[in-house]
Amino acid sequence: MTPDWTARLEAAVRLGLSPSVFWRLSVAEWRALTRTQGQGAPLGRAEFEQLCRAWPDEGERQ
């Protein structure tokens, strides 16, 4: 998947980040800065697979 750089750069401007600061951010730092209030951490692989088993696509229930 190609990142939406326009949206990311616009978010950096809203946060008041200079270009040099933006490009030095780690992925973890960027996620922490852009996480919305009440939004939890992303699902881990185990949680994702558990959801897939509990809510399979139609016709694939195990």
Predicted model as a PDB file, atoms N, CA, C, CB and O in Angstrom, pLDDT in the B-factor column:
MODEL        1                                                                  
ATOM      1  N   MET A   1       0.847  -1.171   0.000  1.00 56.00           N  
ATOM      2  CA  MET A   1       0.000   0.000   0.000  1.00 56.00           C  
ATOM      3  C   MET A   1       0.893   1.234   0.000  1.00 56.00           C  
ATOM      4  CB  MET A   1      -0.964  -0.002   1.219  1.00 56.00           C  
ATOM      5  O   MET A   1       1.853   1.316   0.766  1.00 56.00           O  
ATOM      6  N   THR A   2       0.576   2.180  -0.852  1.00 70.00           N  
ATOM      7  CA  THR A   2       1.351   3.415  -0.962  1.00 70.00           C  
ATOM      8  C   THR A   2       0.884   4.403   0.100  1.00 70.00           C  
ATOM      9  CB  THR A   2       1.216   4.032  -2.381  1.00 70.00           C  
ATOM     10  O   THR A   2      -0.317   4.638   0.234  1.00 70.00           O  
ATOM     11  N   PRO A   3       1.805   4.982   0.852  1.00 72.00           N  
ATOM     12  CA  PRO A   3       1.410   5.962   1.868  1.00 72.00           C  
ATOM     13  C   PRO A   3       0.789   7.204   1.232  1.00 72.00           C  
ATOM     14  CB  PRO A   3       2.619   6.361   2.720  1.00 72.00           C  
ATOM     15  O   PRO A   3       1.165   7.604   0.131  1.00 72.00           O  
ATOM     16  N   ASP A   4      -0.160   7.803   1.937  1.00 80.00           N  
ATOM     17  CA  ASP A   4      -0.764   9.057   1.489  1.00 80.00           C  
ATOM     18  C   ASP A   4       0.092  10.198   2.052  1.00 80.00           C  
ATOM     19  CB  ASP A   4      -2.278   9.179   1.956  1.00 80.00           C  
ATOM     20  O   ASP A   4      -0.194  10.731   3.124  1.00 80.00           O  
ATOM     21  N   TRP A   5       1.140  10.560   1.314  1.00 82.00           N  
ATOM     22  CA  TRP A   5       2.094  11.564   1.806  1.00 82.00           C  
ATOM     23  C   TRP A   5       1.451  12.930   1.960  1.00 82.00           C  
ATOM     24  CB  TRP A   5       3.285  11.665   0.866  1.00 82.00           C  
ATOM     25  O   TRP A   5       1.815  13.678   2.867  1.00 82.00           O  
ATOM     26  N   THR A   6       0.510  13.272   1.101  1.00 86.00           N  
ATOM     27  CA  THR A   6      -0.150  14.574   1.212  1.00 86.00           C  
ATOM     28  C   THR A   6      -0.846  14.696   2.561  1.00 86.00           C  
ATOM     29  CB  THR A   6      -1.164  14.773   0.064  1.00 86.00           C  
ATOM     30  O   THR A   6      -0.685  15.696   3.261  1.00 86.00           O  
ATOM     31  N   ALA A   7      -1.615  13.684   2.923  1.00 84.00           N  
ATOM     32  CA  ALA A   7      -2.325  13.715   4.206  1.00 84.00           C  
ATOM     33  C   ALA A   7      -1.349  13.749   5.380  1.00 84.00           C  
ATOM     34  CB  ALA A   7      -3.250  12.498   4.333  1.00 84.00           C  
ATOM     35  O   ALA A   7      -1.584  14.439   6.372  1.00 84.00           O  
ATOM     36  N   ARG A   8      -0.262  13.006   5.259  1.00 84.00           N  
ATOM     37  CA  ARG A   8       0.723  12.975   6.351  1.00 84.00           C  
ATOM     38  C   ARG A   8       1.425  14.318   6.497  1.00 84.00           C  
ATOM     39  CB  ARG A   8       1.759  11.869   6.109  1.00 84.00           C  
ATOM     40  O   ARG A   8       1.643  14.792   7.612  1.00 84.00           O  
ATOM     41  N   LEU A   9       1.778  14.925   5.376  1.00 85.00           N  
ATOM     42  CA  LEU A   9       2.437  16.234   5.438  1.00 85.00           C  
ATOM     43  C   LEU A   9       1.488  17.303   5.961  1.00 85.00           C  
ATOM     44  CB  LEU A   9       2.965  16.635   4.056  1.00 85.00           C  
ATOM     45  O   LEU A   9       1.897  18.178   6.725  1.00 85.00           O  
ATOM     46  N   GLU A  10       0.221  17.239   5.555  1.00 88.00           N  
ATOM     47  CA  GLU A  10      -0.770  18.196   6.069  1.00 88.00           C  
ATOM     48  C   GLU A  10      -0.942  18.032   7.579  1.00 88.00           C  
ATOM     49  CB  GLU A  10      -2.132  18.007   5.353  1.00 88.00           C  
ATOM     50  O   GLU A  10      -1.064  19.021   8.302  1.00 88.00           O  
ATOM     51  N   ALA A  11      -0.952  16.798   8.050  1.00 86.00           N  
ATOM     52  CA  ALA A  11      -1.052  16.550   9.496  1.00 86.00           C  
ATOM     53  C   ALA A  11       0.169  17.096  10.215  1.00 86.00           C  
ATOM     54  CB  ALA A  11      -1.205  15.044   9.783  1.00 86.00           C  
ATOM     55  O   ALA A  11       0.048  17.652  11.306  1.00 86.00           O  
ATOM     56  N   ALA A  12       1.340  16.944   9.620  1.00 88.00           N  
ATOM     57  CA  ALA A  12       2.567  17.467  10.230  1.00 88.00           C  
ATOM     58  C   ALA A  12       2.508  18.980  10.336  1.00 88.00           C  
ATOM     59  CB  ALA A  12       3.802  17.043   9.420  1.00 88.00           C  
ATOM     60  O   ALA A  12       2.936  19.549  11.340  1.00 88.00           O  
ATOM     61  N   VAL A  13       1.978  19.640   9.306  1.00 90.00           N  
ATOM     62  CA  VAL A  13       1.841  21.103   9.350  1.00 90.00           C  
ATOM     63  C   VAL A  13       0.874  21.499  10.458  1.00 90.00           C  
ATOM     64  CB  VAL A  13       1.351  21.655   7.983  1.00 90.00           C  
ATOM     65  O   VAL A  13       1.144  22.437  11.209  1.00 90.00           O  
ATOM     66  N   ARG A  14      -0.258  20.791  10.568  1.00 89.00           N  
ATOM     67  CA  ARG A  14      -1.229  21.093  11.637  1.00 89.00           C  
ATOM     68  C   ARG A  14      -0.604  20.923  13.020  1.00 89.00           C  
ATOM     69  CB  ARG A  14      -2.468  20.184  11.509  1.00 89.00           C  
ATOM     70  O   ARG A  14      -0.951  21.643  13.955  1.00 89.00           O  
ATOM     71  N   LEU A  15       0.316  19.970  13.145  1.00 88.00           N  
ATOM     72  CA  LEU A  15       0.992  19.730  14.418  1.00 88.00           C  
ATOM     73  C   LEU A  15       2.135  20.716  14.672  1.00 88.00           C  
ATOM     74  CB  LEU A  15       1.525  18.314  14.457  1.00 88.00           C  
ATOM     75  O   LEU A  15       2.707  20.755  15.762  1.00 88.00           O  
ATOM     76  N   GLY A  16       2.458  21.515  13.640  1.00 92.00           N  
ATOM     77  CA  GLY A  16       3.529  22.497  13.790  1.00 92.00           C  
ATOM     78  C   GLY A  16       4.921  21.918  13.633  1.00 92.00           C  
ATOM     79  O   GLY A  16       5.893  22.505  14.109  1.00 92.00           O  
ATOM     80  N   LEU A  17       5.031  20.772  12.972  1.00 90.00           N  
ATOM     81  CA  LEU A  17       6.335  20.138  12.792  1.00 90.00           C  
ATOM     82  C   LEU A  17       7.054  20.721  11.581  1.00 90.00           C  
ATOM     83  CB  LEU A  17       6.178  18.617  12.637  1.00 90.00           C  
ATOM     84  O   LEU A  17       6.449  20.926  10.529  1.00 90.00           O  
ATOM     85  N   SER A  18       8.326  20.980  11.734  1.00 89.00           N  
ATOM     86  CA  SER A  18       9.122  21.424  10.591  1.00 89.00           C  
ATOM     87  C   SER A  18       9.422  20.209   9.720  1.00 89.00           C  
ATOM     88  CB  SER A  18      10.446  22.130  11.054  1.00 89.00           C  
ATOM     89  O   SER A  18       9.352  19.077  10.199  1.00 89.00           O  
ATOM     90  N   PRO A  19       9.757  20.426   8.445  1.00 86.00           N  
ATOM     91  CA  PRO A  19      10.089  19.284   7.591  1.00 86.00           C  
ATOM     92  C   PRO A  19      11.216  18.413   8.163  1.00 86.00           C  
ATOM     93  CB  PRO A  19      10.481  19.777   6.214  1.00 86.00           C  
ATOM     94  O   PRO A  19      11.153  17.186   8.086  1.00 86.00           O  
ATOM     95  N   SER A  20      12.235  19.042   8.729  1.00 89.00           N  
ATOM     96  CA  SER A  20      13.346  18.239   9.251  1.00 89.00           C  
ATOM     97  C   SER A  20      12.902  17.369  10.431  1.00 89.00           C  
ATOM     98  CB  SER A  20      14.507  19.153   9.680  1.00 89.00           C  
ATOM     99  O   SER A  20      13.359  16.235  10.570  1.00 89.00           O  
ATOM    100  N   VAL A  21      12.029  17.885  11.266  1.00 90.00           N  
ATOM    101  CA  VAL A  21      11.522  17.094  12.395  1.00 90.00           C  
ATOM    102  C   VAL A  21      10.631  15.967  11.877  1.00 90.00           C  
ATOM    103  CB  VAL A  21      10.735  17.994  13.393  1.00 90.00           C  
ATOM    104  O   VAL A  21      10.736  14.828  12.332  1.00 90.00           O  
ATOM    105  N   PHE A  22       9.753  16.288  10.924  1.00 88.00           N  
ATOM    106  CA  PHE A  22       8.867  15.275  10.343  1.00 88.00           C  
ATOM    107  C   PHE A  22       9.657  14.093   9.807  1.00 88.00           C  
ATOM    108  CB  PHE A  22       8.019  15.883   9.226  1.00 88.00           C  
ATOM    109  O   PHE A  22       9.327  12.947  10.111  1.00 88.00           O  
ATOM    110  N   TRP A  23      10.687  14.345   9.020  1.00 89.00           N  
ATOM    111  CA  TRP A  23      11.439  13.261   8.382  1.00 89.00           C  
ATOM    112  C   TRP A  23      12.306  12.483   9.358  1.00 89.00           C  
ATOM    113  CB  TRP A  23      12.302  13.815   7.286  1.00 89.00           C  
ATOM    114  O   TRP A  23      12.753  11.383   9.034  1.00 89.00           O  
ATOM    115  N   ARG A  24      12.555  13.025  10.540  1.00 92.00           N  
ATOM    116  CA  ARG A  24      13.338  12.288  11.548  1.00 92.00           C  
ATOM    117  C   ARG A  24      12.465  11.434  12.468  1.00 92.00           C  
ATOM    118  CB  ARG A  24      14.147  13.265  12.389  1.00 92.00           C  
ATOM    119  O   ARG A  24      12.992  10.624  13.231  1.00 92.00           O  
ATOM    120  N   LEU A  25      11.145  11.598  12.410  1.00 91.00           N  
ATOM    121  CA  LEU A  25      10.262  10.830  13.283  1.00 91.00           C  
ATOM    122  C   LEU A  25      10.304   9.345  12.948  1.00 91.00           C  
ATOM    123  CB  LEU A  25       8.832  11.348  13.178  1.00 91.00           C  
ATOM    124  O   LEU A  25      10.364   8.956  11.782  1.00 91.00           O  
ATOM    125  N   SER A  26      10.271   8.532  13.985  1.00 91.00           N  
ATOM    126  CA  SER A  26      10.127   7.091  13.775  1.00 91.00           C  
ATOM    127  C   SER A  26       8.639   6.809  13.531  1.00 91.00           C  
ATOM    128  CB  SER A  26      10.680   6.264  15.012  1.00 91.00           C  
ATOM    129  O   SER A  26       7.791   7.665  13.782  1.00 91.00           O  
ATOM    130  N   VAL A  27       8.335   5.622  13.050  1.00 87.00           N  
ATOM    131  CA  VAL A  27       6.939   5.244  12.839  1.00 87.00           C  
ATOM    132  C   VAL A  27       6.180   5.284  14.166  1.00 87.00           C  
ATOM    133  CB  VAL A  27       6.844   3.836  12.202  1.00 87.00           C  
ATOM    134  O   VAL A  27       5.044   5.755  14.222  1.00 87.00           O  
ATOM    135  N   ALA A  28       6.807   4.792  15.222  1.00 85.00           N  
ATOM    136  CA  ALA A  28       6.157   4.793  16.539  1.00 85.00           C  
ATOM    137  C   ALA A  28       5.866   6.213  17.004  1.00 85.00           C  
ATOM    138  CB  ALA A  28       7.034   4.072  17.574  1.00 85.00           C  
ATOM    139  O   ALA A  28       4.798   6.477  17.556  1.00 85.00           O  
ATOM    140  N   GLU A  29       6.798   7.124  16.790  1.00 89.00           N  
ATOM    141  CA  GLU A  29       6.575   8.524  17.183  1.00 89.00           C  
ATOM    142  C   GLU A  29       5.441   9.142  16.365  1.00 89.00           C  
ATOM    143  CB  GLU A  29       7.870   9.351  17.003  1.00 89.00           C  
ATOM    144  O   GLU A  29       4.597   9.853  16.912  1.00 89.00           O  
ATOM    145  N   TRP A  30       5.418   8.874  15.059  1.00 86.00           N  
ATOM    146  CA  TRP A  30       4.353   9.413  14.201  1.00 86.00           C  
ATOM    147  C   TRP A  30       2.989   8.887  14.647  1.00 86.00           C  
ATOM    148  CB  TRP A  30       4.607   9.045  12.717  1.00 86.00           C  
ATOM    149  O   TRP A  30       2.025   9.647  14.733  1.00 86.00           O  
ATOM    150  N   ARG A  31       2.912   7.602  14.926  1.00 82.00           N  
ATOM    151  CA  ARG A  31       1.636   7.023  15.383  1.00 82.00           C  
ATOM    152  C   ARG A  31       1.195   7.639  16.703  1.00 82.00           C  
ATOM    153  CB  ARG A  31       1.759   5.499  15.536  1.00 82.00           C  
ATOM    154  O   ARG A  31       0.009   7.904  16.896  1.00 82.00           O  
ATOM    155  N   ALA A  32       2.134   7.868  17.611  1.00 82.00           N  
ATOM    156  CA  ALA A  32       1.791   8.484  18.895  1.00 82.00           C  
ATOM    157  C   ALA A  32       1.281   9.910  18.704  1.00 82.00           C  
ATOM    158  CB  ALA A  32       3.009   8.484  19.829  1.00 82.00           C  
ATOM    159  O   ALA A  32       0.344  10.332  19.382  1.00 82.00           O  
ATOM    160  N   LEU A  33       1.892  10.647  17.785  1.00 84.00           N  
ATOM    161  CA  LEU A  33       1.472  12.026  17.530  1.00 84.00           C  
ATOM    162  C   LEU A  33       0.115  12.115  16.850  1.00 84.00           C  
ATOM    163  CB  LEU A  33       2.501  12.725  16.683  1.00 84.00           C  
ATOM    164  O   LEU A  33      -0.628  13.070  17.078  1.00 84.00           O  
ATOM    165  N   THR A  34      -0.217  11.141  16.024  1.00 83.00           N  
ATOM    166  CA  THR A  34      -1.441  11.225  15.226  1.00 83.00           C  
ATOM    167  C   THR A  34      -2.576  10.355  15.745  1.00 83.00           C  
ATOM    168  CB  THR A  34      -1.145  10.846  13.817  1.00 83.00           C  
ATOM    169  O   THR A  34      -3.653  10.329  15.150  1.00 83.00           O  
ATOM    170  N   ARG A  35      -2.355   9.649  16.836  1.00 78.00           N  
ATOM    171  CA  ARG A  35      -3.427   8.834  17.422  1.00 78.00           C  
ATOM    172  C   ARG A  35      -4.517   9.760  17.946  1.00 78.00           C  
ATOM    173  CB  ARG A  35      -2.882   7.915  18.567  1.00 78.00           C  
ATOM    174  O   ARG A  35      -4.235  10.737  18.641  1.00 78.00           O  
ATOM    175  N   THR A  36      -5.752   9.446  17.610  1.00 71.00           N  
ATOM    176  CA  THR A  36      -6.859  10.264  18.091  1.00 71.00           C  
ATOM    177  C   THR A  36      -7.254   9.834  19.493  1.00 71.00           C  
ATOM    178  CB  THR A  36      -8.062  10.167  17.141  1.00 71.00           C  
ATOM    179  O   THR A  36      -7.010   8.698  19.899  1.00 71.00           O  
ATOM    180  N   GLN A  37      -7.867  10.755  20.227  1.00 66.00           N  
ATOM    181  CA  GLN A  37      -8.257  10.470  21.598  1.00 66.00           C  
ATOM    182  C   GLN A  37      -9.229   9.297  21.625  1.00 66.00           C  
ATOM    183  CB  GLN A  37      -8.886  11.713  22.257  1.00 66.00           C  
ATOM    184  O   GLN A  37     -10.188   9.257  20.855  1.00 66.00           O  
ATOM    185  N   GLY A  38      -8.977   8.361  22.502  1.00 67.00           N  
ATOM    186  CA  GLY A  38      -9.829   7.191  22.640  1.00 67.00           C  
ATOM    187  C   GLY A  38      -9.465   6.058  21.693  1.00 67.00           C  
ATOM    188  O   GLY A  38     -10.013   4.961  21.805  1.00 67.00           O  
ATOM    189  N   GLN A  39      -8.561   6.301  20.773  1.00 63.00           N  
ATOM    190  CA  GLN A  39      -8.141   5.262  19.830  1.00 63.00           C  
ATOM    191  C   GLN A  39      -7.097   4.397  20.506  1.00 63.00           C  
ATOM    192  CB  GLN A  39      -7.584   5.879  18.510  1.00 63.00           C  
ATOM    193  O   GLN A  39      -6.104   4.904  21.027  1.00 63.00           O  
ATOM    194  N   GLY A  40      -7.317   3.104  20.499  1.00 68.00           N  
ATOM    195  CA  GLY A  40      -6.372   2.184  21.103  1.00 68.00           C  
ATOM    196  C   GLY A  40      -5.213   1.861  20.179  1.00 68.00           C  
ATOM    197  O   GLY A  40      -5.139   2.336  19.046  1.00 68.00           O  
ATOM    198  N   ALA A  41      -4.335   1.060  20.683  1.00 69.00           N  
ATOM    199  CA  ALA A  41      -3.198   0.612  19.879  1.00 69.00           C  
ATOM    200  C   ALA A  41      -3.699  -0.291  18.755  1.00 69.00           C  
ATOM    201  CB  ALA A  41      -2.153  -0.132  20.759  1.00 69.00           C  
ATOM    202  O   ALA A  41      -4.742  -0.930  18.894  1.00 69.00           O  
ATOM    203  N   PRO A  42      -2.968  -0.351  17.645  1.00 71.00           N  
ATOM    204  CA  PRO A  42      -3.372  -1.236  16.553  1.00 71.00           C  
ATOM    205  C   PRO A  42      -3.401  -2.692  17.001  1.00 71.00           C  
ATOM    206  CB  PRO A  42      -2.429  -1.075  15.363  1.00 71.00           C  
ATOM    207  O   PRO A  42      -2.707  -3.079  17.941  1.00 71.00           O  
ATOM    208  N   LEU A  43      -4.207  -3.487  16.322  1.00 73.00           N  
ATOM    209  CA  LEU A  43      -4.278  -4.915  16.644  1.00 73.00           C  
ATOM    210  C   LEU A  43      -2.961  -5.606  16.359  1.00 73.00           C  
ATOM    211  CB  LEU A  43      -5.398  -5.588  15.857  1.00 73.00           C  
ATOM    212  O   LEU A  43      -2.279  -5.310  15.378  1.00 73.00           O  
ATOM    213  N   GLY A  44      -2.624  -6.519  17.227  1.00 82.00           N  
ATOM    214  CA  GLY A  44      -1.483  -7.392  16.961  1.00 82.00           C  
ATOM    215  C   GLY A  44      -1.942  -8.542  16.081  1.00 82.00           C  
ATOM    216  O   GLY A  44      -3.140  -8.714  15.856  1.00 82.00           O  
ATOM    217  N   ARG A  45      -1.008  -9.321  15.589  1.00 87.00           N  
ATOM    218  CA  ARG A  45      -1.340 -10.437  14.693  1.00 87.00           C  
ATOM    219  C   ARG A  45      -2.274 -11.438  15.359  1.00 87.00           C  
ATOM    220  CB  ARG A  45      -0.068 -11.147  14.237  1.00 87.00           C  
ATOM    221  O   ARG A  45      -3.223 -11.908  14.730  1.00 87.00           O  
ATOM    222  N   ALA A  46      -2.023 -11.770  16.616  1.00 88.00           N  
ATOM    223  CA  ALA A  46      -2.852 -12.765  17.316  1.00 88.00           C  
ATOM    224  C   ALA A  46      -4.298 -12.279  17.446  1.00 88.00           C  
ATOM    225  CB  ALA A  46      -2.267 -13.067  18.716  1.00 88.00           C  
ATOM    226  O   ALA A  46      -5.235 -13.049  17.231  1.00 88.00           O  
ATOM    227  N   GLU A  47      -4.478 -11.007  17.799  1.00 86.00           N  
ATOM    228  CA  GLU A  47      -5.835 -10.459  17.930  1.00 86.00           C  
ATOM    229  C   GLU A  47      -6.541 -10.436  16.577  1.00 86.00           C  
ATOM    230  CB  GLU A  47      -5.790  -9.037  18.528  1.00 86.00           C  
ATOM    231  O   GLU A  47      -7.733 -10.733  16.485  1.00 86.00           O  
ATOM    232  N   PHE A  48      -5.800 -10.082  15.533  1.00 85.00           N  
ATOM    233  CA  PHE A  48      -6.371 -10.044  14.192  1.00 85.00           C  
ATOM    234  C   PHE A  48      -6.840 -11.443  13.771  1.00 85.00           C  
ATOM    235  CB  PHE A  48      -5.340  -9.492  13.182  1.00 85.00           C  
ATOM    236  O   PHE A  48      -7.952 -11.602  13.267  1.00 85.00           O  
ATOM    237  N   GLU A  49      -5.997 -12.444  13.977  1.00 89.00           N  
ATOM    238  CA  GLU A  49      -6.360 -13.810  13.601  1.00 89.00           C  
ATOM    239  C   GLU A  49      -7.554 -14.315  14.413  1.00 89.00           C  
ATOM    240  CB  GLU A  49      -5.164 -14.746  13.793  1.00 89.00           C  
ATOM    241  O   GLU A  49      -8.393 -15.050  13.891  1.00 89.00           O  
ATOM    242  N   GLN A  50      -7.634 -13.923  15.686  1.00 89.00           N  
ATOM    243  CA  GLN A  50      -8.771 -14.303  16.515  1.00 89.00           C  
ATOM    244  C   GLN A  50     -10.060 -13.689  15.959  1.00 89.00           C  
ATOM    245  CB  GLN A  50      -8.547 -13.860  17.978  1.00 89.00           C  
ATOM    246  O   GLN A  50     -11.091 -14.360  15.903  1.00 89.00           O  
ATOM    247  N   LEU A  51     -10.008 -12.432  15.555  1.00 85.00           N  
ATOM    248  CA  LEU A  51     -11.182 -11.796  14.950  1.00 85.00           C  
ATOM    249  C   LEU A  51     -11.567 -12.469  13.637  1.00 85.00           C  
ATOM    250  CB  LEU A  51     -10.918 -10.309  14.714  1.00 85.00           C  
ATOM    251  O   LEU A  51     -12.750 -12.650  13.352  1.00 85.00           O  
ATOM    252  N   CYS A  52     -10.573 -12.837  12.843  1.00 88.00           N  
ATOM    253  CA  CYS A  52     -10.852 -13.520  11.575  1.00 88.00           C  
ATOM    254  C   CYS A  52     -11.567 -14.845  11.809  1.00 88.00           C  
ATOM    255  CB  CYS A  52      -9.551 -13.757  10.796  1.00 88.00           C  
ATOM    256  O   CYS A  52     -12.472 -15.208  11.057  1.00 88.00           O  
ATOM    257  N   ARG A  53     -11.163 -15.565  12.845  1.00 89.00           N  
ATOM    258  CA  ARG A  53     -11.825 -16.834  13.155  1.00 89.00           C  
ATOM    259  C   ARG A  53     -13.240 -16.588  13.672  1.00 89.00           C  
ATOM    260  CB  ARG A  53     -11.010 -17.633  14.193  1.00 89.00           C  
ATOM    261  O   ARG A  53     -14.162 -17.326  13.326  1.00 89.00           O  
ATOM    262  N   ALA A  54     -13.417 -15.571  14.484  1.00 89.00           N  
ATOM    263  CA  ALA A  54     -14.729 -15.294  15.058  1.00 89.00           C  
ATOM    264  C   ALA A  54     -15.696 -14.686  14.040  1.00 89.00           C  
ATOM    265  CB  ALA A  54     -14.585 -14.362  16.242  1.00 89.00           C  
ATOM    266  O   ALA A  54     -16.903 -14.910  14.131  1.00 89.00           O  
ATOM    267  N   TRP A  55     -15.185 -13.926  13.076  1.00 86.00           N  
ATOM    268  CA  TRP A  55     -16.019 -13.228  12.096  1.00 86.00           C  
ATOM    269  C   TRP A  55     -15.503 -13.477  10.681  1.00 86.00           C  
ATOM    270  CB  TRP A  55     -16.054 -11.715  12.393  1.00 86.00           C  
ATOM    271  O   TRP A  55     -15.050 -12.545  10.016  1.00 86.00           O  
ATOM    272  N   PRO A  56     -15.568 -14.721  10.214  1.00 85.00           N  
ATOM    273  CA  PRO A  56     -15.039 -15.030   8.879  1.00 85.00           C  
ATOM    274  C   PRO A  56     -15.897 -14.391   7.787  1.00 85.00           C  
ATOM    275  CB  PRO A  56     -14.969 -16.556   8.668  1.00 85.00           C  
ATOM    276  O   PRO A  56     -17.039 -13.994   8.023  1.00 85.00           O  
ATOM    277  N   ASP A  57     -15.319 -14.304   6.592  1.00 83.00           N  
ATOM    278  CA  ASP A  57     -16.098 -13.860   5.437  1.00 83.00           C  
ATOM    279  C   ASP A  57     -17.222 -14.833   5.213  1.00 83.00           C  
ATOM    280  CB  ASP A  57     -15.220 -13.735   4.170  1.00 83.00           C  
ATOM    281  O   ASP A  57     -17.133 -15.987   5.631  1.00 83.00           O  
ATOM    282  N   GLU A  58     -18.282 -14.394   4.559  1.00 76.00           N  
ATOM    283  CA  GLU A  58     -19.443 -15.250   4.326  1.00 76.00           C  
ATOM    284  C   GLU A  58     -19.018 -16.581   3.699  1.00 76.00           C  
ATOM    285  CB  GLU A  58     -20.464 -14.535   3.422  1.00 76.00           C  
ATOM    286  O   GLU A  58     -18.204 -16.614   2.777  1.00 76.00           O  
ATOM    287  N   GLY A  59     -19.581 -17.667   4.210  1.00 67.00           N  
ATOM    288  CA  GLY A  59     -19.317 -18.988   3.651  1.00 67.00           C  
ATOM    289  C   GLY A  59     -18.018 -19.613   4.116  1.00 67.00           C  
ATOM    290  O   GLY A  59     -17.674 -20.700   3.653  1.00 67.00           O  
ATOM    291  N   GLU A  60     -17.282 -18.973   5.012  1.00 55.00           N  
ATOM    292  CA  GLU A  60     -15.991 -19.496   5.448  1.00 55.00           C  
ATOM    293  C   GLU A  60     -15.953 -19.812   6.937  1.00 55.00           C  
ATOM    294  CB  GLU A  60     -14.905 -18.512   5.117  1.00 55.00           C  
ATOM    295  O   GLU A  60     -14.868 -19.984   7.493  1.00 55.00           O  
ATOM    296  N   ARG A  61     -17.095 -19.894   7.592  1.00 54.00           N  
ATOM    297  CA  ARG A  61     -17.116 -20.136   9.040  1.00 54.00           C  
ATOM    298  C   ARG A  61     -16.537 -21.526   9.346  1.00 54.00           C  
ATOM    299  CB  ARG A  61     -18.571 -20.014   9.598  1.00 54.00           C  
ATOM    300  O   ARG A  61     -16.908 -22.516   8.715  1.00 54.00           O  
ATOM    301  N   GLN A  62     -15.652 -21.579  10.293  1.00 55.00           N  
ATOM    302  CA  GLN A  62     -14.987 -22.836  10.648  1.00 55.00           C  
ATOM    303  C   GLN A  62     -15.640 -23.462  11.848  1.00 55.00           C  
ATOM    304  CB  GLN A  62     -13.505 -22.611  10.922  1.00 55.00           C  
ATOM    305  O   GLN A  62     -15.217 -24.528  12.295  1.00 55.00           O  
TER     306      GLN A  62                                                      
ENDMDL                                                                          
END                                                                             
